[in-house]
């Protein structure tokens, strides 16, 4: 059986195109081996991360499908070639289907699997002449009782392939089921070339039957894309697509399916929402983004989903971060040779000098590599300014893992811009006393920074003044200059209170500002602009503190709405740092 299936692989590839190339399938000789590959519950699966097909041969034999190697392999190849083809399209498909299944979004992976199976099998049966109908006929043998979902699904195949009613397990006497099966078959044909658009209509067709069916073992056995997205990085899901916001039509109301233009004015199954919801480029919320990726098979925790979300949201807004000119650049200059030993990079070998020493090459004995030093060049060197970022996570701030946090997004835009320019970033998230999270000093890791920014405390408000004190206590002028950035509201004034040692917060902040050498900024969500000066302020408290901080050298930027923080993040980098080195 193993040899027969190996021999069928080239034929299955050729059924799609003679140019189709995929890695050889994983043909597992035991269910334990299949489980180690991630295959459970079904007899076949695909992995989009490495473009693999995995087959559980013992399970295939138990189902009596061992003589359908070419059909099953060609079907799995179809998932890589036709639908969903890529991890991003797989997630996009799930997003559309979830919207058409209100309260039943958990079934979106199953609906997506059934839909793409229809597209693939119809092509293989009609255009390639493969025996796809025989597979379902074999699955129908020896089974008793059928759910309405299974009967509808088999009825669609019977309509597509002009099979007698009930031959594959479809409805025989139920006129309603047969009518819906006809609609499903018409949908597959009408949207074969635009299958992403037809996905929500297929989900609307199945919705009433999902309400009746808790589970069906035969449907579960067909789930070969259940975990297809595991290990992948789908892109472009942070925003809703324009067509995704269109009304979700039941196939019976779609004139493209029924051919009846009279239904064009009928109400949609799901309302498209108000005009704001129709705006192009509307962003998803982090929780929805995470649910879609989880449905695609990604096994991540909510914080990891949030890291991916804010990275995607930040990418369109990234700019180059500031650099400051240094006296001279250093250029590499060859100083001599040293032995090349096993374990050193192979491309480091100087073969000319090696052969000049001996025509017989003996690795580690006659092999040599060049040694380089640095000499002053003619052009000035550019040194990026490091970023010390403090983000408020008190109870007045939203949870970035549930809804969009503009503080987190603004911090991500500026931090990732800093990394792009070669700078290092120290990120600190803070709330009440002893509630803080920070990176291990100034780092170059995107994930380490974003994992801090997407955290959430939701507690009281007490700035961790000891973090500011310890960061700049021993920092010398030989180290890079740092810009200190705070994103908060009026709670930032807790920074000026005495620390646990009795030191004045004003003194600690002033020392940090002097030592950082690249200035400090506060982006604060306040209800009203600050007065021009302390003398103009009729109020005291935090207003007076902020005015005093401004006079002490802090640049204070006030935003009335949290959404303005994104514009601040772009403008902050542009005004202060996106300049040619001097």
Secondary structure, DSSP 8 states (H G I E B T S, - for coil): -HHHHHHHHHHHHHTT-TT------EEESSHHHHHHTT--SSSEEEETTTTEEEEEHHHHHHTT-TT-HHHHHHHHHHHHHTSS-SHHHHHHHHHHHHHTSTT-GGGHHHHHHHHHHHHHHHHHHHHS---HHHHHHHHHTT-----HHHHHHHHHHHHHTT--TTSSS--SS-HHHHHHHHHHHHHHHHTSSSHHHHHHHHHHHHHHHHHH-S--HHHHTT-SSTTTTTT----S-SB--GGGGS-B--GGG-HHHH--GGGTTS--SB----HHHHSTT-B--HHHHHHHHHHTT----HHHHHHHHHHHHHHTT-----EEE-S--EEEEEEEEEE--TTS-GGGB-HHHHHHH-SS--TTTT-EEEEEEEEE-SS--EEE-EEEEEEE-BTTS--TTTS--HHHHHHHHHHHHHHHTT--EEEEEE-STT-EEE-SSSB--HHHHHHHHT----B-----HHHHHHHHHS--TTS--EEEEEEEEGGGGGGGS--TTS--HHHHHHHHHHHHEEEEEEEEE-SS---SSGGG----THHHHHHHHHHTTEEEEEESSTTHHHHHHHHHHHHHT-S---
